[in-house]
């Protein structure tokens, strides 16, 4: 879904503690802010204009983040400026 497997190395680390059955497991070592910034950087590799993410729902635990990405920079400037100023 993200176009690469690089996210696995960036967001997950091998748990140094071995279980009873000596199985190595991975754990998430990042925060939602880090995930959003990584996705934004990936989108910026393709689109010249990408808005800051909008998290939904606004209260409570985030379920998804909305990114607005546009290939035409001239048209996108006003739209992105408006999106960045949303409450």
Residue frames as a rotation matrix with the C-alpha (Angstrom) as fourth column:
UNK 1
0.567 0.824 0.000 0.00
0.824 -0.567 0.000 0.00
0.000 0.000 -1.000 0.00
UNK 2
0.705 -0.346 -0.619 2.87
0.001 -0.872 0.489 2.41
-0.709 -0.346 -0.614 0.70
UNK 3
0.922 -0.257 -0.289 4.84
-0.334 -0.152 -0.930 1.42
0.196 0.954 -0.226 -2.39
UNK 4
-0.077 -0.986 -0.151 7.83
-0.511 0.169 -0.843 0.07
0.856 0.013 -0.517 -0.48
UNK 5
0.588 0.204 -0.783 8.75
0.483 0.688 0.542 -2.16
0.649 -0.697 0.306 2.43
UNK 6
-0.432 -0.831 0.350 11.04
0.243 -0.481 -0.842 0.51
0.869 -0.279 0.410 3.88
UNK 7
0.131 0.572 0.810 8.36
-0.677 -0.545 0.494 1.41
0.725 -0.613 0.316 6.44
UNK 8
0.836 0.185 -0.516 8.92
0.160 0.817 0.553 -1.92
0.524 -0.546 0.654 8.20
UNK 9
-0.043 -0.943 -0.330 12.53
0.846 0.142 -0.514 -1.04
0.531 -0.301 0.792 9.00
UNK 10
-0.596 -0.213 0.774 11.65
-0.004 -0.963 -0.268 2.53
0.803 -0.162 0.574 10.01
UNK 11
0.026 0.767 0.641 8.67
-0.760 -0.401 0.511 1.80
0.649 -0.500 0.573 12.25
UNK 12
0.939 0.338 -0.062 9.34
-0.237 0.768 0.595 -1.62
0.249 -0.544 0.801 13.71
UNK 13
-0.113 -0.976 0.188 12.23
-0.921 0.032 -0.389 -2.95
0.373 -0.217 -0.902 15.75
UNK 14
0.036 0.049 -0.998 13.06
0.061 0.997 0.051 -6.48
0.998 -0.062 0.033 16.81
UNK 15
0.804 0.307 0.510 12.16
-0.484 -0.160 0.860 -7.10
0.345 -0.938 0.020 20.43
UNK 16
-0.179 -0.983 -0.049 15.41
-0.735 0.167 -0.657 -7.83
0.653 -0.082 -0.753 22.28
UNK 17
-0.386 0.106 0.916 13.59
-0.796 0.464 -0.389 -10.02
-0.466 -0.879 -0.094 24.79
UNK 18
-0.710 0.083 -0.699 13.18
-0.421 0.746 0.516 -13.61
0.564 0.661 -0.495 23.61
UNK 19
0.277 0.902 0.331 10.00
-0.908 0.133 0.397 -15.45
0.314 -0.410 0.856 24.52
UNK 20
0.247 -0.084 0.966 9.79
-0.631 0.743 0.225 -18.83
-0.736 -0.664 0.130 26.21
UNK 21
0.710 0.106 0.697 9.84
0.358 0.798 -0.485 -20.44
-0.607 0.594 0.528 22.76
UNK 22
-0.272 -0.942 -0.197 12.76
0.381 -0.294 0.877 -18.29
-0.884 0.163 0.439 21.56
UNK 23
0.202 0.407 0.891 10.65
0.977 -0.152 -0.152 -16.57
0.073 0.901 -0.428 18.91
UNK 24
-0.841 -0.436 -0.318 11.80
0.440 -0.896 0.065 -13.10
-0.313 -0.086 0.946 17.98
UNK 25
0.243 0.945 0.219 8.98
0.959 -0.200 -0.201 -10.61
-0.147 0.258 -0.955 17.69
UNK 26
-0.667 -0.407 0.624 8.75
0.554 -0.831 0.050 -7.06
0.498 0.379 0.780 16.46
UNK 27
0.042 0.684 -0.728 7.20
0.889 -0.359 -0.286 -4.07
-0.457 -0.635 -0.623 18.15
UNK 28
0.485 0.227 0.844 6.05
0.654 -0.736 -0.177 -0.71
0.581 0.638 -0.505 16.88
UNK 29
-0.096 -0.629 -0.772 8.52
0.943 -0.305 0.131 1.97
-0.318 -0.715 0.622 17.95
UNK 30
-0.895 -0.176 0.409 6.98
0.343 -0.857 0.384 5.11
0.283 0.484 0.828 16.48
UNK 31
-0.498 0.722 -0.480 4.11
0.261 -0.403 -0.877 7.54
-0.827 -0.562 0.013 16.98
UNK 32
0.401 0.763 0.507 1.26
0.774 0.014 -0.633 8.66
-0.490 0.647 -0.584 14.72
UNK 33
0.728 -0.186 -0.660 3.08
-0.296 -0.954 -0.058 11.96
-0.619 0.237 -0.749 14.05
UNK 34
-0.351 -0.936 0.017 6.08
-0.468 0.191 0.863 10.02
-0.811 0.295 -0.505 12.71
UNK 35
-0.337 0.325 0.884 3.86
0.656 0.754 -0.027 7.85
-0.675 0.571 -0.468 10.50
UNK 36
0.730 0.682 -0.044 2.14
0.474 -0.552 -0.686 10.89
-0.491 0.480 -0.727 9.03
UNK 37
0.442 -0.637 -0.631 5.41
-0.583 -0.739 0.338 12.66
-0.682 0.218 -0.698 8.30
UNK 38
-0.570 -0.646 0.507 6.80
-0.066 0.651 0.756 9.56
-0.819 0.398 -0.414 6.59
UNK 39
0.029 0.673 0.740 3.70
0.850 0.373 -0.372 9.23
-0.526 0.639 -0.561 4.39
UNK 40
0.828 0.255 -0.500 3.87
0.054 -0.923 -0.381 12.96
-0.558 0.289 -0.778 3.58
UNK 41
-0.070 -0.938 -0.339 7.51
-0.594 -0.234 0.770 12.61
-0.801 0.255 -0.541 2.49
UNK 42
-0.569 -0.084 0.818 6.59
0.424 0.823 0.379 9.63
-0.705 0.562 -0.432 0.28
UNK 43
0.477 0.827 0.296 3.76
0.743 -0.200 -0.639 11.60
-0.470 0.525 -0.710 -1.35
UNK 44
0.660 -0.284 -0.696 6.12
-0.314 -0.945 0.088 14.54
-0.683 0.161 -0.713 -1.94
UNK 45
-0.468 -0.822 0.325 8.32
-0.039 0.387 0.921 12.24
-0.883 0.419 -0.213 -4.03
UNK 46
-0.475 0.398 0.785 5.47
0.853 0.426 0.300 12.06
-0.215 0.813 -0.542 -6.56
UNK 47
0.505 0.772 0.386 3.40
0.808 -0.581 0.104 15.24
0.304 0.259 -0.917 -6.06
UNK 48
-0.441 -0.725 0.529 4.85
0.487 -0.688 -0.538 18.76
0.754 0.020 0.657 -5.95
UNK 49
-0.502 0.340 0.795 2.18
-0.668 -0.737 -0.107 19.96
0.549 -0.585 0.597 -3.50
UNK 50
-0.217 0.402 -0.889 1.10
0.507 0.825 0.249 17.94
0.834 -0.397 -0.383 -0.44
UNK 51
0.310 0.418 0.854 -0.90
-0.479 -0.707 0.520 19.34
0.821 -0.570 -0.019 2.46
UNK 52
-0.771 -0.405 0.492 -0.23
-0.617 0.280 -0.735 18.68
0.160 -0.870 -0.466 6.11
UNK 53
-0.702 0.522 -0.485 -2.30
0.354 0.846 0.398 15.67
0.618 0.108 -0.779 7.24
UNK 54
-0.283 0.719 0.635 -5.73
-0.865 -0.478 0.155 16.13
0.415 -0.505 0.757 8.78
UNK 55
-0.982 -0.121 -0.147 -6.50
-0.041 0.889 -0.456 13.50
0.185 -0.441 -0.878 11.42
UNK 56
-0.091 0.992 0.083 -9.94
-0.824 -0.122 0.553 12.01
0.559 -0.018 0.829 11.84
UNK 57
0.601 0.785 0.152 -11.73
0.646 -0.589 0.486 11.86
0.471 -0.194 -0.861 14.15
UNK 58
0.120 -0.559 0.820 -10.46
-0.136 -0.828 -0.544 15.09
0.983 -0.046 -0.176 15.62
UNK 59
0.120 -0.050 0.991 -11.09
-0.985 -0.129 0.113 13.93
0.122 -0.990 -0.065 19.18
UNK 60
0.741 0.143 0.657 -9.95
-0.377 0.897 0.230 10.61
-0.556 -0.418 0.718 20.60
UNK 61
-0.112 -0.811 0.574 -7.73
0.131 0.561 0.817 8.03
-0.985 0.166 0.044 18.96
UNK 62
-0.170 0.009 -0.985 -6.92
-0.863 -0.484 0.144 8.79
-0.475 0.875 0.090 15.29
UNK 63
0.396 0.379 0.837 -8.35
0.058 0.899 -0.434 6.34
-0.916 0.221 0.334 12.78
UNK 64
0.282 -0.369 0.886 -7.03
0.955 0.198 -0.222 7.83
-0.093 0.908 0.408 9.57
UNK 65
-0.166 -0.407 -0.898 -5.24
0.193 -0.907 0.375 10.86
-0.967 -0.111 0.229 8.20
UNK 66
0.745 0.480 0.462 -6.26
0.575 -0.112 -0.811 12.78
-0.337 0.870 -0.359 5.10
UNK 67
-0.383 -0.858 -0.342 -3.57
0.321 -0.471 0.822 14.10
-0.866 0.205 0.456 2.75
UNK 68
0.826 0.550 -0.122 -4.33
0.110 -0.370 -0.922 16.39
-0.552 0.749 -0.366 -0.16
UNK 69
-0.279 -0.950 0.143 -1.82
0.274 0.064 0.960 15.91
-0.920 0.307 0.242 -2.98
UNK 70
0.808 0.551 -0.206 -1.87
0.035 -0.395 -0.918 17.83
-0.587 0.735 -0.338 -6.26
UNK 71
0.128 -0.785 0.606 0.30
0.893 0.357 0.274 17.60
-0.431 0.507 0.747 -9.36
UNK 72
0.147 -0.030 0.989 -0.44
0.670 -0.733 -0.121 21.12
0.728 0.680 -0.088 -10.68
UNK 73
-0.469 -0.472 -0.746 1.38
0.882 -0.286 -0.374 23.47
-0.036 -0.834 0.551 -8.31
UNK 74
-0.939 0.110 0.325 -0.18
-0.027 -0.968 0.250 26.68
0.342 0.226 0.912 -9.67
UNK 75
-0.024 1.000 -0.017 -3.73
-0.245 0.011 0.969 25.48
0.969 0.028 0.245 -9.03
UNK 76
0.199 0.093 -0.976 -2.80
0.685 0.699 0.206 23.84
0.701 -0.709 0.075 -5.73
UNK 77
-0.751 -0.646 0.137 -1.38
0.348 -0.564 -0.749 26.91
0.561 -0.515 0.648 -3.98
UNK 78
-0.450 0.655 0.607 -4.75
-0.724 -0.665 0.181 28.41
0.522 -0.359 0.774 -2.95
UNK 79
0.532 0.686 -0.496 -6.25
-0.287 0.697 0.657 25.04
0.796 -0.208 0.568 -2.07
UNK 80
0.046 -0.604 -0.796 -3.29
0.695 0.592 -0.409 23.99
0.718 -0.534 0.447 0.09
UNK 81
-0.834 -0.307 0.458 -3.18
-0.045 -0.790 -0.612 27.37
0.549 -0.531 0.645 1.80
UNK 82
0.001 0.928 0.373 -6.85
-0.814 -0.216 0.539 26.92
0.581 -0.304 0.755 2.73
UNK 83
0.587 0.219 -0.779 -6.32
0.075 0.944 0.322 23.32
0.806 -0.247 0.538 3.89
UNK 84
-0.391 -0.831 -0.396 -3.39
0.578 0.114 -0.808 24.29
0.717 -0.545 0.435 6.14
UNK 85
-0.833 0.090 0.546 -5.57
-0.364 -0.831 -0.420 26.89
0.416 -0.549 0.725 7.85
UNK 86
0.146 0.919 -0.366 -8.39
-0.132 0.385 0.914 24.50
0.980 -0.085 0.177 8.79
UNK 87
0.184 -0.039 0.982 -9.07
-0.948 -0.269 0.167 24.26
0.258 -0.962 -0.086 12.52
